[in-house]
Amino acid sequence: MDRGENQYIKFLFCSLIYGVTISLTAVTLIVERNKGLVERTIVAGVNSSEVLIAIIFSQFLLLIMKVTVLLIFDIYVFKVSTMGTHTPQY
């Protein structure tokens, strides 16, 4: 496998992780809408903004986990070198 194919595989892996994240968010919203979960929680007295915040928070946590796994996989499996610091410099 030459360097060009190796770079393509890295790009493909990152793109798949991004696509899965977007599709899972869409599927979550569609399933909740079809089951009527949003309407039931609003009838139970929960504000629509609270429902939206809960959905965003849960998706954010999933995104953090996926990015962590992606970075660990890239650094230790693909041996992607990192240059610079991982913390902001003020």
Order of alpha helices (4+ residues) and beta strands (2+ residues): alpha-alpha-alpha
